[in-house]
Amino acid sequence: MFQTLLVTKDDDGQHVAFAQLDESDLPDGNVTIDVEYSSLNYKDGLALTGGPVLRKFPIVPGIDLSGVVTDSSDRRWEVGDRVVLNGWSTGEQYWGGYTQRSRVNGDWLTRLPDSIDTRRAMAIGTAGYTAMLSVLALEEHGVAPETGPVVVTGAAGGVGSVAVAVLSKLGFEVVASTGRPAEAGYLKTLGASDVIDRAELSGDVSPLGRARWAGAIDTVGSNTLANVLSSTRDNGCVAACGLAGGADLPASVLPFILRGITLAGINSVTQPSHRRDQAWARLATDLDMDLLDSMTTVEPFGRLPELAREILAGNIRGRVVVDVNSGDPAKG
Ligand SMILES: NC(=O)c1ccc[n+]([C@@H]2O[C@H](COP(=O)([O-])OP(=O)(O)OC[C@H]3O[C@@H](n4cnc5c(N)ncnc54)[C@H](OP(=O)(O)O)[C@@H]3O)[C@@H](O)[C@H]2O)c1
């Protein structure tokens, strides 16, 4: 028997409850995993509170997991392999990571670099891996430490915190935008050179503002993304990966046609395996693991429903690892 968090749906809406399942309940797949850790992302917060994320019921939510292979009929994976799974619609359409055991399609797995254990893999999680995909996009569009500062919006959140830490380790001047001034010290510890109030970027959109940064990683969307675009320097690049402030984009074409900037969309869910390997390899070398530990809290399985509400309220700092084997979920 093993514990899962299960979401069911009926005429009254979605219901979230812990359940004890056995091997016969596992979904189809060719690799079985003892899950060691999962994590909490903004999308998980939406999924657990009835947001438009889950596409099949009943379902085990959780878009991340890390663990050890216990059985495999896929020749690429052997018993004892340490793996991570992000995206591929797990925790949305297929069984996700809020379980002590899972069975998955071997195509979806990524081998963990030797220097990243399963707990740190979930401290990184989808948020950190998305931050690295965003950094890769900036680099591929010519943004480098010598081209100018990079702004990170939603900086005290999960994607934002990892982005600040990685960019700073790479030698960038990082401007962190946050709505939580009390987190300025935290963001400077991660490597931000400057911390600005999110209100500077969330107001009325200027079609073409003062050119301030060579690049940006935006987790907020809406007016914030539009203002970031309009304040990006000639030939700069903005990696757009989030919508914590809204899914709209009230922007003008002027930054594109007068400054030649690039808007790079980031979708972590559908990246091919080689891109995932590249991102995880870069996380192993370009993310300071002590800083990662400092931005991470480890929480017991049973607190997930409460934590889901907290992340949507913008109250979570950095990253939350979920220890699915800790505590009695029924007791919270
Ligand atoms: N494209 C992808 O594949 C992908 C992957 C992962 C995540 N995402 C998206 O990226 C975003 C961040 O995810 P996350 O897991 O890092 O979430 P998170 O930990 O909750 O961070 C989001 C941050 O955004 C800021 N924020 C929240 N509400 C806001 C508002 N109304 N206006 C402006 N800023 C606001 C807050 O930062 P401050 O307190 O510092 O202001 C918050 O900490 C989410 O929209 C998520 O869906 C996308």
The ligand as an SDF file (V2000), in Angstrom:
LIG
                    3D

 48 52  0  0  0  0  0  0  0  0999 V2000
    6.0950   28.3080  -18.8870 N   0  0  0  0  0  0  0  0  0  0  0  0
    6.3200   27.2890  -18.0890 C   0  0  0  0  0  0  0  0  0  0  0  0
    6.6380   26.1800  -18.5060 O   0  0  0  0  0  0  0  0  0  0  0  0
    6.2370   27.5200  -16.6160 C   0  0  0  0  0  0  0  0  0  0  0  0
    6.9010   26.6810  -15.7090 C   0  0  0  0  0  0  0  0  0  0  0  0
    6.8860   27.0010  -14.3560 C   0  0  0  0  0  0  0  0  0  0  0  0
    6.1540   28.1010  -13.9250 C   0  0  0  0  0  0  0  0  0  0  0  0
    5.4850   28.8490  -14.8290 N   0  0  0  0  0  0  0  0  0  0  0  0
    4.7240   30.0350  -14.4110 C   0  0  0  0  0  0  0  0  0  0  0  0
    5.6410   30.9540  -13.8450 O   0  0  0  0  0  0  0  0  0  0  0  0
    4.9810   31.6900  -12.8260 C   0  0  0  0  0  0  0  0  0  0  0  0
    5.7990   31.5620  -11.5410 C   0  0  0  0  0  0  0  0  0  0  0  0
    5.7320   30.2180  -11.0810 O   0  0  0  0  0  0  0  0  0  0  0  0
    6.3330   29.8540   -9.6520 P   0  0  0  0  0  0  0  0  0  0  0  0
    6.1560   28.3960   -9.4740 O   0  0  0  0  0  0  0  0  0  0  0  0
    7.6570   30.4920   -9.5060 O   0  0  0  0  0  0  0  0  0  0  0  0
    5.2650   30.6110   -8.7050 O   0  0  0  0  0  0  0  0  0  0  0  0
    5.5190   31.3870   -7.3400 P   0  0  0  0  0  0  0  0  0  0  0  0
    6.5600   30.7270   -6.5340 O   0  0  0  0  0  0  0  0  0  0  0  0
    4.1630   31.6070   -6.7560 O   0  0  0  0  0  0  0  0  0  0  0  0
    6.1060   32.8070   -7.8310 O   0  0  0  0  0  0  0  0  0  0  0  0
    5.3090   33.7520   -8.4600 C   0  0  0  0  0  0  0  0  0  0  0  0
    5.7470   35.1350   -8.0130 C   0  0  0  0  0  0  0  0  0  0  0  0
    5.0820   36.0900   -8.8280 O   0  0  0  0  0  0  0  0  0  0  0  0
    4.8480   37.2630   -8.0700 C   0  0  0  0  0  0  0  0  0  0  0  0
    3.4090   37.5510   -8.0920 N   0  0  0  0  0  0  0  0  0  0  0  0
    2.4060   36.8040   -7.5650 C   0  0  0  0  0  0  0  0  0  0  0  0
    1.2290   37.3880   -7.8020 N   0  0  0  0  0  0  0  0  0  0  0  0
    1.4860   38.5300   -8.4930 C   0  0  0  0  0  0  0  0  0  0  0  0
    0.6790   39.5640   -9.0240 C   0  0  0  0  0  0  0  0  0  0  0  0
   -0.6560   39.5460   -8.8970 N   0  0  0  0  0  0  0  0  0  0  0  0
    1.2900   40.5660   -9.6890 N   0  0  0  0  0  0  0  0  0  0  0  0
    2.6320   40.5870   -9.8340 C   0  0  0  0  0  0  0  0  0  0  0  0
    3.4560   39.6360   -9.3360 N   0  0  0  0  0  0  0  0  0  0  0  0
    2.8770   38.6250   -8.6840 C   0  0  0  0  0  0  0  0  0  0  0  0
    5.3480   36.9850   -6.6540 C   0  0  0  0  0  0  0  0  0  0  0  0
    6.6990   37.4190   -6.5920 O   0  0  0  0  0  0  0  0  0  0  0  0
    7.1420   38.6590   -5.6810 P   0  0  0  0  0  0  0  0  0  0  0  0
    6.5620   38.4180   -4.3450 O   0  0  0  0  0  0  0  0  0  0  0  0
    8.6350   38.6370   -5.7250 O   0  0  0  0  0  0  0  0  0  0  0  0
    6.5530   39.8860   -6.3400 O   0  0  0  0  0  0  0  0  0  0  0  0
    5.3400   35.4860   -6.5860 C   0  0  0  0  0  0  0  0  0  0  0  0
    6.2540   34.9960   -5.6310 O   0  0  0  0  0  0  0  0  0  0  0  0
    3.5570   31.1450  -12.7280 C   0  0  0  0  0  0  0  0  0  0  0  0
    2.7040   31.9260  -13.5010 O   0  0  0  0  0  0  0  0  0  0  0  0
    3.6950   29.7650  -13.3420 C   0  0  0  0  0  0  0  0  0  0  0  0
    2.4680   29.3060  -13.8600 O   0  0  0  0  0  0  0  0  0  0  0  0
    5.5130   28.5710  -16.1470 C   0  0  0  0  0  0  0  0  0  0  0  0
  1  2  1  0
  2  3  2  0
  2  4  1  0
  4  5  1  0
  4 48  2  0
  5  6  2  0
  6  7  1  0
  7  8  2  0
  8  9  1  0
  8 48  1  0
  9 10  1  0
  9 46  1  0
 10 11  1  0
 11 12  1  0
 11 44  1  0
 12 13  1  0
 13 14  1  0
 14 15  2  0
 14 16  1  0
 14 17  1  0
 17 18  1  0
 18 19  2  0
 18 20  1  0
 18 21  1  0
 21 22  1  0
 22 23  1  0
 23 24  1  0
 23 42  1  0
 24 25  1  0
 25 26  1  0
 25 36  1  0
 26 27  1  0
 26 35  1  0
 27 28  2  0
 28 29  1  0
 29 30  1  0
 29 35  2  0
 30 31  1  0
 30 32  2  0
 32 33  1  0
 33 34  2  0
 34 35  1  0
 36 37  1  0
 36 42  1  0
 37 38  1  0
 38 39  2  0
 38 40  1  0
 38 41  1  0
 42 43  1  0
 44 45  1  0
 44 46  1  0
 46 47  1  0
M  CHG  2   8   1  16  -1
M  END
$$$$
